[in-house]
Every structure is written in structure tokens, then in C-alpha cells.
Amino acid sequence: MKTKKAKLLVFVLIVVLVTIVWGLVIGNKSVPLPKDLQEQLIHSANLEVLSLNPVPLVNSDKSDSIANTLLRYPILGHVKINNQNLRLALVNAVSKDIANANHPPTACILAPHHGIHCIDGSNSVLIAICYRCGDVLLERNGKDENYLIKMDSLFPPDSKQLFEKIFKEAGIKTDEK
């Protein structure tokens, strides 16, 4: 009787270990940005990249259209992107980094330093990106969507490097340490 229990216990332990290792290897792959969303960002009449203060305003509803916030996060600076090649490069970099995200959720408190504000008539896309925990908050026409993005590592994701280059060239201060 003891050998059956021992075999069962060993089997259960093996299944648990395989499940844990599988989860660590596979991680949580992010859903790629939909093609229509990418097209909307590329071809919109107004696209801005934002440097954000990662501490949200407590007394503000995220749906409030306060001019100096994005999804409750204060805007430190913004750059309008009119150059179509730069827009394409930014959207492609963000899309690629979201599609290549593969990590488990973290216990981090969301602290986005980067954002995108895209308004085109009655269509809007608001994106707050935290490269520390890998969370991306996206509000499209008032509806929330959640994505993962490649997190900071030894080699920062391409999209983060492009954001930082845009901010530096525009003289925008960031809250990054």
C-alpha cells in the first residue's frame, strides 16, 4: 500500500514540476496588436508620444479628459510625430516588442514612463507602457485592452530606445532613473 502511495506522490510531484518548468519556459506570450490598430496609429491625424510621471493622480477618474494626464498619469512632456517614417518605426517597434513579450506577470505596481496619445476624429487610442513590469494599458475608443511588452533587461527593448531618442531630440525630460 505504501509503495502505491509513494508512486502516486512521485507522479504528482513530477506533474507539478513539469507544469512549473513549462510555465517558466513558455511564460505568458502577449497577444500582438491588431493590424487595424497599428494602421490607425500610423495613419491618424494626430499621434503624440508622451513622457509620463509614473505616479497616478488619486483624485482622478482615468476616463477624465484632463489635458495634462493620460489614463490618470501626469504628462511630463509630449512630442507630436508628423514624420510618417518615424511613426511607422515607432508603431512597428512597439508592436514587435508586444508580440515578442514572453514573461510571467510580475508583482510590480504599474509605473508607466512612456505613452502614446492618438486622436483622430471620434477615434482615440491611449497607451501607457511600463517597461519595468511589462504591462501595457491601452484604451481604444473608451474600451480597455491589456497587453504585455518586453521588459527592461540588459538590452532595452527597441521601442523604449526609440521613445528615449525622440524625447532626447525634443529636449523632453523623463522621469526615468
Beta strands, then each sheet from edge to edge (+ up, - down):
strand 1: 47-52
strand 2: 69-70
strand 3: 73-80
strand 4: 114-120
strand 5: 123-129
strand 6: 135-140
strand 7: 143-148
sheet 1: 2+ 3- 1+ 4- 5+ 6- 7+
end
